Amino acid sequence: GHMWELYAMWGWFAAFYMAVLTGSGSAEAGRGAAFATFAVIGIGAAGCVAGGVLGDRWGRTRTTAASLAVSGACALSLGWLVGAAPLLVLAIGLVWGFAVVADSAQFSTMVTEVADQRYVGTALTLQLAIGFTLTVATLWLVPLVRDAAGWGWAFVLLAPGPAAGLVAMLRLKASPEARAIAGGRG
C-alpha cells in the first residue's frame, strides 16, 4: 500500500503545486513549485528518522499504521485544495511528505523480523519488486485521472494504498507474529 502512493506523490507533486501557484497568479510558478517539491520530498528524511525512533519505542505496526493514516488523509484531501492558498497547500504537502516515508523502513525491518531467517533476502526482494511494480500503475494513472476528473480525484486514487496498508498493519499487530516485531512491541 505504501508504494502505491509514494512515488506517484513524489512524481506528481511538482505539477500539482505548479497548478496551485499558477492559479494564485504567481509569476514564478515553475520555480516555486520546484522549491516546494524539494521541501516536500526532503522533509521525508525527518519522517524516516522519526519513524525509526517511534518504531523502536512505540512499536513498528503502530508507527506504520499512524503514518499510513496521516498519509492517506493527505491523499484524500490535498488534491481538492488546488485553488486554496499556496502556503496552506504547501503545509499539507509537507505533512504528506513527512508521513509518506515515515513507514518505509518499518516495512523492510518487519520483514527481517518476521520472515523465516533462511529466506529474508528473498522476502525483501519480493516485497520491493511488488512495491516498485505497483508504482508503475500509479505514476501512469495519476495524469490520466487528473486530465479526466481533476487533481482531487487524481490524489484520491492514491488513498487505497495507505488504506490497505493500514488494515494490514492492524491485522499484523493483532497476530501472534507481532511478538517478533520490535522486541515484542509489535
C-alpha positions as CSV (number, residue, x, y, z in Angstrom):
1,G,0.0,0.0,0.0
2,H,2.9,2.3,0.8
3,M,4.4,2.0,-2.6
4,W,1.1,2.5,-4.4
5,E,1.2,6.1,-3.1
6,L,4.8,7.1,-2.5
7,Y,6.4,7.6,-6.0
8,A,3.2,9.0,-7.5
9,M,3.1,11.6,-4.8
10,W,6.7,12.5,-5.3
11,G,6.4,12.3,-9.1
12,W,3.3,14.5,-9.4
13,F,3.6,17.0,-6.6
14,A,5.6,19.5,-8.7
15,A,2.9,19.6,-11.4
16,F,0.2,19.8,-8.8
17,Y,1.9,22.7,-6.9
18,M,2.6,24.5,-10.1
19,A,-1.1,24.4,-10.8
20,V,-1.7,25.8,-7.3
21,L,0.8,28.6,-7.8
22,T,-0.4,29.4,-11.4
23,G,-4.0,29.6,-10.1
24,S,-2.9,32.0,-7.4
25,G,-1.3,34.3,-10.0
26,S,2.3,33.6,-9.1
27,A,4.8,34.9,-11.7
28,E,7.4,32.3,-10.6
29,A,5.1,29.2,-10.5
30,G,7.8,26.9,-12.0
31,R,10.5,28.0,-9.6
32,G,8.2,28.0,-6.6
33,A,6.9,24.5,-7.5
34,A,10.5,23.2,-7.8
35,F,11.5,24.6,-4.4
36,A,8.3,23.4,-2.7
37,T,8.7,19.9,-4.2
38,F,12.3,19.8,-2.9
39,A,11.0,20.6,0.6
40,V,8.1,18.1,0.4
41,I,10.4,15.3,-0.7
42,G,13.3,16.4,1.6
43,I,11.2,16.5,4.7
44,G,10.8,12.8,4.3
45,A,14.3,12.4,5.8
46,A,13.0,13.7,9.1
47,G,10.0,11.4,8.7
48,C,12.3,8.4,8.3
49,V,14.2,9.3,11.4
50,A,11.0,9.9,13.4
51,G,9.5,6.6,12.0
52,G,12.6,4.7,13.1
53,V,12.7,6.1,16.6
54,L,9.0,5.7,17.1
55,G,9.1,2.2,15.6
56,D,11.7,1.1,18.1
57,R,10.0,2.8,21.1
58,W,6.3,2.6,20.3
59,G,6.1,-0.5,18.0
60,R,6.5,-0.8,14.3
61,T,2.9,-1.8,13.5
62,R,1.5,1.1,15.5
63,T,4.0,3.6,14.0
64,T,3.4,2.3,10.5
65,A,-0.4,2.4,11.0
66,A,-0.3,6.0,12.2
67,S,1.9,7.1,9.3
68,L,-0.4,5.4,6.8
69,A,-3.4,7.0,8.3
70,V,-1.9,10.5,8.1
71,S,-0.6,9.9,4.6
72,G,-3.9,8.5,3.4
73,A,-5.7,11.6,4.8
74,C,-3.4,13.8,2.9
75,A,-4.0,11.9,-0.3
76,L,-7.8,12.2,0.2
77,S,-7.7,16.0,0.9
78,L,-4.7,17.7,-0.9
79,G,-5.9,17.5,-4.5
80,W,-9.2,19.2,-3.6
81,L,-7.2,22.3,-2.4
82,V,-5.8,23.2,-5.8
83,G,-7.5,26.6,-5.6
84,A,-6.5,27.2,-1.9
85,A,-3.8,29.5,-0.5
86,P,-0.4,28.2,-1.6
87,L,1.0,28.2,1.9
88,L,-1.8,26.1,3.2
89,V,-1.3,23.6,0.3
90,L,2.4,23.6,1.0
91,A,1.9,22.9,4.7
92,I,-0.3,19.9,4.0
93,G,2.2,18.8,1.3
94,L,5.0,18.9,4.0
95,V,2.9,16.8,6.3
96,W,2.3,14.3,3.5
97,G,6.0,14.3,2.6
98,F,6.9,13.6,6.2
99,A,4.3,10.8,6.7
100,V,4.6,9.2,3.2
101,V,8.0,7.8,4.0
102,A,8.0,7.6,7.8
103,D,6.8,4.0,7.5
104,S,9.1,2.9,4.7
105,A,12.0,1.4,6.6
106,Q,9.5,-0.2,9.0
107,F,8.1,-2.5,6.3
108,S,11.6,-3.9,5.5
109,T,12.5,-4.2,9.1
110,M,9.3,-6.1,9.9
111,V,10.1,-8.5,7.0
112,T,13.5,-9.2,8.5
113,E,11.9,-9.8,12.0
114,V,9.0,-12.0,10.9
115,A,10.3,-13.9,7.9
116,D,12.0,-17.3,8.1
117,Q,15.6,-16.2,8.5
118,R,16.7,-18.6,5.7
119,Y,14.6,-16.6,3.3
120,V,14.9,-13.0,4.5
121,G,16.7,-11.9,1.3
122,T,14.1,-13.5,-0.9
123,A,11.3,-12.0,1.2
124,L,12.8,-8.5,0.9
125,T,13.4,-8.9,-2.8
126,L,9.8,-10.0,-3.3
127,Q,8.5,-7.1,-1.2
128,L,10.5,-4.5,-3.1
129,A,9.7,-6.0,-6.5
130,I,6.0,-5.9,-5.9
131,G,6.2,-2.4,-4.4
132,F,8.1,-0.9,-7.3
133,T,5.8,-2.7,-9.8
134,L,2.8,-1.0,-8.2
135,T,4.4,2.4,-8.6
136,V,4.3,2.0,-12.4
137,A,0.5,1.9,-12.3
138,T,0.0,5.0,-10.2
139,L,2.7,7.0,-11.9
140,W,0.8,6.3,-15.2
141,L,-2.7,6.7,-13.8
142,V,-2.4,10.0,-11.9
143,P,-2.2,12.2,-15.0
144,L,-4.9,10.3,-16.7
145,V,-7.3,10.8,-13.8
146,R,-6.1,14.4,-13.4
147,D,-7.0,15.1,-17.1
148,A,-10.3,13.4,-16.8
149,A,-11.5,14.5,-13.4
150,G,-9.0,16.9,-11.8
151,W,-6.4,16.9,-9.1
152,G,-8.8,15.9,-6.3
153,W,-9.6,12.6,-7.9
154,A,-6.0,12.0,-9.1
155,F,-4.7,12.1,-5.5
156,V,-7.8,10.2,-4.1
157,L,-6.6,7.4,-6.5
158,L,-3.6,7.1,-4.2
159,A,-5.5,6.7,-0.9
160,P,-6.4,3.0,-1.3
161,G,-2.7,2.1,-0.9
162,P,-2.4,3.6,2.6
163,A,-5.9,2.3,3.5
164,A,-4.9,-1.3,2.5
165,G,-1.6,-0.9,4.4
166,L,-3.4,0.4,7.5
167,V,-5.7,-2.6,7.5
168,A,-2.7,-4.9,7.1
169,M,-0.8,-3.3,9.9
170,L,-3.7,-3.5,12.3
171,R,-4.2,-7.2,11.4
172,L,-0.4,-7.8,11.9
173,K,-0.5,-6.1,15.2
174,A,-3.2,-8.4,16.4
175,S,-1.4,-11.5,15.1
176,P,0.9,-13.8,17.0
177,E,3.7,-12.7,14.7
178,A,3.7,-9.3,16.2
179,R,5.6,-10.7,19.2
180,A,8.6,-11.0,16.9
181,I,8.5,-7.3,15.9
182,A,10.4,-4.5,17.7
183,G,11.3,-6.6,20.7
184,G,7.7,-7.7,21.3
185,R,6.2,-4.2,20.9
186,G,4.6,-5.2,17.6
